[in-house]
């Protein structure tokens, strides 16, 4: 898979974690949505998923896990990043 221009940002606190994925094209959006659909079943907790605009014409999809005591969301985030071919997460 060619390197994509999707930018990944991860934040985590005590039972909370989120992965934000910024994209510019409809194709990248579809890739992100497909990865989310395939990977979120790896966690027993249903995530909050939402989108919005970012600067520079980019848009973002964010996946959040709340009350994730066992940190299952981390496995989902790793699977999504791997599926998208993202080499660096900030």
CNS distance restraints for C-alpha pairs under 8 A (distance, minus, plus):
assign (resid   1 and name CA) (resid  85 and name CA) 6.84 0.50 0.50
assign (resid   2 and name CA) (resid  85 and name CA) 7.77 0.50 0.50
assign (resid   3 and name CA) (resid  85 and name CA) 6.45 0.50 0.50
assign (resid   3 and name CA) (resid  86 and name CA) 7.14 0.50 0.50
assign (resid   4 and name CA) (resid  28 and name CA) 7.87 0.50 0.50
assign (resid   4 and name CA) (resid  84 and name CA) 7.60 0.50 0.50
assign (resid   4 and name CA) (resid  85 and name CA) 7.07 0.50 0.50
assign (resid   4 and name CA) (resid  86 and name CA) 7.01 0.50 0.50
assign (resid   5 and name CA) (resid  23 and name CA) 6.89 0.50 0.50
assign (resid   5 and name CA) (resid  24 and name CA) 7.96 0.50 0.50
assign (resid   6 and name CA) (resid  21 and name CA) 6.37 0.50 0.50
assign (resid   6 and name CA) (resid  22 and name CA) 5.55 0.50 0.50
assign (resid   6 and name CA) (resid  23 and name CA) 4.95 0.50 0.50
assign (resid   6 and name CA) (resid  24 and name CA) 7.74 0.50 0.50
assign (resid   6 and name CA) (resid  28 and name CA) 7.11 0.50 0.50
assign (resid   6 and name CA) (resid  86 and name CA) 7.28 0.50 0.50
assign (resid   7 and name CA) (resid  21 and name CA) 5.59 0.50 0.50
assign (resid   7 and name CA) (resid  22 and name CA) 5.02 0.50 0.50
assign (resid   7 and name CA) (resid  23 and name CA) 6.76 0.50 0.50
assign (resid   7 and name CA) (resid  86 and name CA) 7.90 0.50 0.50
assign (resid   7 and name CA) (resid  89 and name CA) 7.36 0.50 0.50
assign (resid   8 and name CA) (resid  19 and name CA) 6.92 0.50 0.50
assign (resid   8 and name CA) (resid  20 and name CA) 5.73 0.50 0.50
assign (resid   8 and name CA) (resid  21 and name CA) 4.68 0.50 0.50
assign (resid   8 and name CA) (resid  22 and name CA) 6.54 0.50 0.50
assign (resid   8 and name CA) (resid  81 and name CA) 7.93 0.50 0.50
assign (resid   8 and name CA) (resid  86 and name CA) 7.59 0.50 0.50
assign (resid   8 and name CA) (resid  88 and name CA) 7.31 0.50 0.50
assign (resid   8 and name CA) (resid  89 and name CA) 4.93 0.50 0.50
assign (resid   8 and name CA) (resid  90 and name CA) 6.17 0.50 0.50
assign (resid   9 and name CA) (resid  19 and name CA) 5.75 0.50 0.50
assign (resid   9 and name CA) (resid  20 and name CA) 5.15 0.50 0.50
assign (resid   9 and name CA) (resid  21 and name CA) 6.56 0.50 0.50
assign (resid   9 and name CA) (resid  89 and name CA) 5.52 0.50 0.50
assign (resid   9 and name CA) (resid  90 and name CA) 4.57 0.50 0.50
assign (resid  10 and name CA) (resid  17 and name CA) 7.46 0.50 0.50
assign (resid  10 and name CA) (resid  18 and name CA) 5.76 0.50 0.50
assign (resid  10 and name CA) (resid  19 and name CA) 4.56 0.50 0.50
assign (resid  10 and name CA) (resid  20 and name CA) 6.41 0.50 0.50
assign (resid  10 and name CA) (resid  89 and name CA) 6.72 0.50 0.50
assign (resid  10 and name CA) (resid  90 and name CA) 6.07 0.50 0.50
assign (resid  11 and name CA) (resid  17 and name CA) 5.67 0.50 0.50
assign (resid  11 and name CA) (resid  18 and name CA) 5.38 0.50 0.50
assign (resid  11 and name CA) (resid  19 and name CA) 6.63 0.50 0.50
assign (resid  12 and name CA) (resid  16 and name CA) 5.77 0.50 0.50
assign (resid  12 and name CA) (resid  17 and name CA) 4.15 0.50 0.50
assign (resid  12 and name CA) (resid  18 and name CA) 6.40 0.50 0.50
assign (resid  13 and name CA) (resid  17 and name CA) 6.15 0.50 0.50
assign (resid  15 and name CA) (resid  65 and name CA) 7.89 0.50 0.50
assign (resid  15 and name CA) (resid  66 and name CA) 6.13 0.50 0.50
assign (resid  15 and name CA) (resid  67 and name CA) 4.86 0.50 0.50
assign (resid  15 and name CA) (resid  68 and name CA) 4.67 0.50 0.50
assign (resid  15 and name CA) (resid  69 and name CA) 5.22 0.50 0.50
assign (resid  15 and name CA) (resid  70 and name CA) 8.00 0.50 0.50
assign (resid  15 and name CA) (resid  71 and name CA) 7.05 0.50 0.50
assign (resid  16 and name CA) (resid  64 and name CA) 7.38 0.50 0.50
assign (resid  16 and name CA) (resid  65 and name CA) 5.60 0.50 0.50
assign (resid  16 and name CA) (resid  66 and name CA) 4.73 0.50 0.50
assign (resid  16 and name CA) (resid  67 and name CA) 6.12 0.50 0.50
assign (resid  16 and name CA) (resid  68 and name CA) 6.10 0.50 0.50
assign (resid  17 and name CA) (resid  64 and name CA) 5.80 0.50 0.50
assign (resid  17 and name CA) (resid  65 and name CA) 5.39 0.50 0.50
assign (resid  17 and name CA) (resid  66 and name CA) 6.93 0.50 0.50
assign (resid  17 and name CA) (resid  68 and name CA) 7.87 0.50 0.50
assign (resid  17 and name CA) (resid  73 and name CA) 7.08 0.50 0.50
assign (resid  17 and name CA) (resid  74 and name CA) 7.80 0.50 0.50
assign (resid  18 and name CA) (resid  62 and name CA) 6.81 0.50 0.50
assign (resid  18 and name CA) (resid  63 and name CA) 5.47 0.50 0.50
assign (resid  18 and name CA) (resid  64 and name CA) 4.24 0.50 0.50
assign (resid  18 and name CA) (resid  65 and name CA) 6.29 0.50 0.50
assign (resid  19 and name CA) (resid  62 and name CA) 5.65 0.50 0.50
assign (resid  19 and name CA) (resid  63 and name CA) 5.31 0.50 0.50
assign (resid  19 and name CA) (resid  64 and name CA) 6.61 0.50 0.50
assign (resid  19 and name CA) (resid  77 and name CA) 6.70 0.50 0.50
assign (resid  20 and name CA) (resid  60 and name CA) 6.54 0.50 0.50
assign (resid  20 and name CA) (resid  61 and name CA) 5.78 0.50 0.50
assign (resid  20 and name CA) (resid  62 and name CA) 4.21 0.50 0.50
assign (resid  20 and name CA) (resid  63 and name CA) 6.44 0.50 0.50
assign (resid  21 and name CA) (resid  32 and name CA) 7.75 0.50 0.50
assign (resid  21 and name CA) (resid  60 and name CA) 5.40 0.50 0.50
assign (resid  21 and name CA) (resid  61 and name CA) 5.32 0.50 0.50
assign (resid  21 and name CA) (resid  62 and name CA) 6.23 0.50 0.50
assign (resid  22 and name CA) (resid  54 and name CA) 7.68 0.50 0.50
assign (resid  22 and name CA) (resid  58 and name CA) 6.28 0.50 0.50
assign (resid  22 and name CA) (resid  59 and name CA) 5.53 0.50 0.50
assign (resid  22 and name CA) (resid  60 and name CA) 4.19 0.50 0.50
assign (resid  22 and name CA) (resid  61 and name CA) 6.56 0.50 0.50
assign (resid  23 and name CA) (resid  28 and name CA) 6.01 0.50 0.50
assign (resid  23 and name CA) (resid  29 and name CA) 6.53 0.50 0.50
assign (resid  23 and name CA) (resid  58 and name CA) 5.52 0.50 0.50
assign (resid  23 and name CA) (resid  59 and name CA) 5.50 0.50 0.50
assign (resid  23 and name CA) (resid  60 and name CA) 6.13 0.50 0.50
assign (resid  24 and name CA) (resid  28 and name CA) 6.89 0.50 0.50
assign (resid  24 and name CA) (resid  29 and name CA) 7.76 0.50 0.50
assign (resid  24 and name CA) (resid  57 and name CA) 6.79 0.50 0.50
assign (resid  24 and name CA) (resid  58 and name CA) 4.79 0.50 0.50
assign (resid  24 and name CA) (resid  59 and name CA) 6.24 0.50 0.50
assign (resid  25 and name CA) (resid  29 and name CA) 6.43 0.50 0.50
assign (resid  26 and name CA) (resid  30 and name CA) 6.25 0.50 0.50
assign (resid  27 and name CA) (resid  31 and name CA) 6.24 0.50 0.50
assign (resid  28 and name CA) (resid  32 and name CA) 6.19 0.50 0.50
assign (resid  29 and name CA) (resid  33 and name CA) 6.17 0.50 0.50
assign (resid  30 and name CA) (resid  34 and name CA) 6.02 0.50 0.50
assign (resid  31 and name CA) (resid  35 and name CA) 6.18 0.50 0.50
assign (resid  31 and name CA) (resid  84 and name CA) 7.07 0.50 0.50
assign (resid  32 and name CA) (resid  36 and name CA) 6.15 0.50 0.50
assign (resid  32 and name CA) (resid  61 and name CA) 7.97 0.50 0.50
assign (resid  32 and name CA) (resid  80 and name CA) 7.91 0.50 0.50
assign (resid  32 and name CA) (resid  84 and name CA) 7.16 0.50 0.50
assign (resid  33 and name CA) (resid  37 and name CA) 6.14 0.50 0.50
assign (resid  34 and name CA) (resid  38 and name CA) 6.20 0.50 0.50
assign (resid  35 and name CA) (resid  39 and name CA) 5.95 0.50 0.50
assign (resid  35 and name CA) (resid  80 and name CA) 5.49 0.50 0.50
assign (resid  35 and name CA) (resid  83 and name CA) 6.32 0.50 0.50
assign (resid  35 and name CA) (resid  84 and name CA) 7.03 0.50 0.50
assign (resid  36 and name CA) (resid  40 and name CA) 5.65 0.50 0.50
assign (resid  36 and name CA) (resid  80 and name CA) 6.50 0.50 0.50
assign (resid  37 and name CA) (resid  41 and name CA) 7.57 0.50 0.50
assign (resid  39 and name CA) (resid  76 and name CA) 5.58 0.50 0.50
assign (resid  39 and name CA) (resid  79 and name CA) 6.21 0.50 0.50
assign (resid  39 and name CA) (resid  80 and name CA) 6.19 0.50 0.50
assign (resid  40 and name CA) (resid  46 and name CA) 7.68 0.50 0.50
assign (resid  40 and name CA) (resid  47 and name CA) 7.66 0.50 0.50
assign (resid  40 and name CA) (resid  76 and name CA) 5.80 0.50 0.50
assign (resid  42 and name CA) (resid  72 and name CA) 7.81 0.50 0.50
assign (resid  42 and name CA) (resid  75 and name CA) 7.31 0.50 0.50
assign (resid  42 and name CA) (resid  76 and name CA) 6.09 0.50 0.50
assign (resid  43 and name CA) (resid  72 and name CA) 5.50 0.50 0.50
assign (resid  43 and name CA) (resid  73 and name CA) 6.23 0.50 0.50
assign (resid  43 and name CA) (resid  75 and name CA) 7.70 0.50 0.50
assign (resid  43 and name CA) (resid  76 and name CA) 6.69 0.50 0.50
assign (resid  44 and name CA) (resid  72 and name CA) 7.63 0.50 0.50
assign (resid  45 and name CA) (resid  65 and name CA) 7.35 0.50 0.50
assign (resid  45 and name CA) (resid  68 and name CA) 7.38 0.50 0.50
assign (resid  45 and name CA) (resid  72 and name CA) 7.96 0.50 0.50
assign (resid  46 and name CA) (resid  65 and name CA) 7.45 0.50 0.50
assign (resid  47 and name CA) (resid  63 and name CA) 6.22 0.50 0.50
assign (resid  47 and name CA) (resid  64 and name CA) 5.41 0.50 0.50
assign (resid  47 and name CA) (resid  65 and name CA) 5.01 0.50 0.50
assign (resid  47 and name CA) (resid  66 and name CA) 7.55 0.50 0.50
assign (resid  48 and name CA) (resid  62 and name CA) 7.98 0.50 0.50
assign (resid  48 and name CA) (resid  63 and name CA) 5.77 0.50 0.50
assign (resid  48 and name CA) (resid  64 and name CA) 5.07 0.50 0.50
assign (resid  48 and name CA) (resid  65 and name CA) 6.53 0.50 0.50
assign (resid  49 and name CA) (resid  61 and name CA) 7.04 0.50 0.50
assign (resid  49 and name CA) (resid  62 and name CA) 5.59 0.50 0.50
assign (resid  49 and name CA) (resid  63 and name CA) 4.60 0.50 0.50
assign (resid  49 and name CA) (resid  64 and name CA) 6.40 0.50 0.50
assign (resid  50 and name CA) (resid  61 and name CA) 5.71 0.50 0.50
assign (resid  50 and name CA) (resid  62 and name CA) 5.43 0.50 0.50
assign (resid  50 and name CA) (resid  63 and name CA) 6.87 0.50 0.50
assign (resid  51 and name CA) (resid  59 and name CA) 7.25 0.50 0.50
assign (resid  51 and name CA) (resid  60 and name CA) 5.32 0.50 0.50
assign (resid  51 and name CA) (resid  61 and name CA) 4.26 0.50 0.50
assign (resid  51 and name CA) (resid  62 and name CA) 6.04 0.50 0.50
assign (resid  52 and name CA) (resid  59 and name CA) 5.71 0.50 0.50
assign (resid  52 and name CA) (resid  60 and name CA) 5.38 0.50 0.50
assign (resid  52 and name CA) (resid  61 and name CA) 6.76 0.50 0.50
assign (resid  53 and name CA) (resid  57 and name CA) 7.47 0.50 0.50
assign (resid  53 and name CA) (resid  58 and name CA) 6.31 0.50 0.50
assign (resid  53 and name CA) (resid  59 and name CA) 4.38 0.50 0.50
assign (resid  53 and name CA) (resid  60 and name CA) 6.12 0.50 0.50
assign (resid  54 and name CA) (resid  58 and name CA) 5.17 0.50 0.50
assign (resid  54 and name CA) (resid  59 and name CA) 5.17 0.50 0.50
assign (resid  54 and name CA) (resid  60 and name CA) 6.52 0.50 0.50
assign (resid  55 and name CA) (resid  59 and name CA) 7.96 0.50 0.50
assign (resid  65 and name CA) (resid  73 and name CA) 6.31 0.50 0.50
assign (resid  68 and name CA) (resid  72 and name CA) 6.58 0.50 0.50
assign (resid  68 and name CA) (resid  73 and name CA) 6.97 0.50 0.50
assign (resid  71 and name CA) (resid  75 and name CA) 7.86 0.50 0.50
assign (resid  72 and name CA) (resid  76 and name CA) 6.97 0.50 0.50
assign (resid  73 and name CA) (resid  77 and name CA) 6.21 0.50 0.50
assign (resid  74 and name CA) (resid  78 and name CA) 6.14 0.50 0.50
assign (resid  75 and name CA) (resid  79 and name CA) 6.18 0.50 0.50
assign (resid  76 and name CA) (resid  80 and name CA) 6.17 0.50 0.50
assign (resid  77 and name CA) (resid  81 and name CA) 6.14 0.50 0.50
assign (resid  78 and name CA) (resid  82 and name CA) 6.11 0.50 0.50
assign (resid  79 and name CA) (resid  83 and name CA) 6.00 0.50 0.50
assign (resid  80 and name CA) (resid  84 and name CA) 6.16 0.50 0.50
assign (resid  81 and name CA) (resid  85 and name CA) 6.19 0.50 0.50
assign (resid  81 and name CA) (resid  86 and name CA) 5.32 0.50 0.50
assign (resid  81 and name CA) (resid  87 and name CA) 7.76 0.50 0.50
assign (resid  82 and name CA) (resid  86 and name CA) 6.26 0.50 0.50
assign (resid  82 and name CA) (resid  87 and name CA) 7.97 0.50 0.50
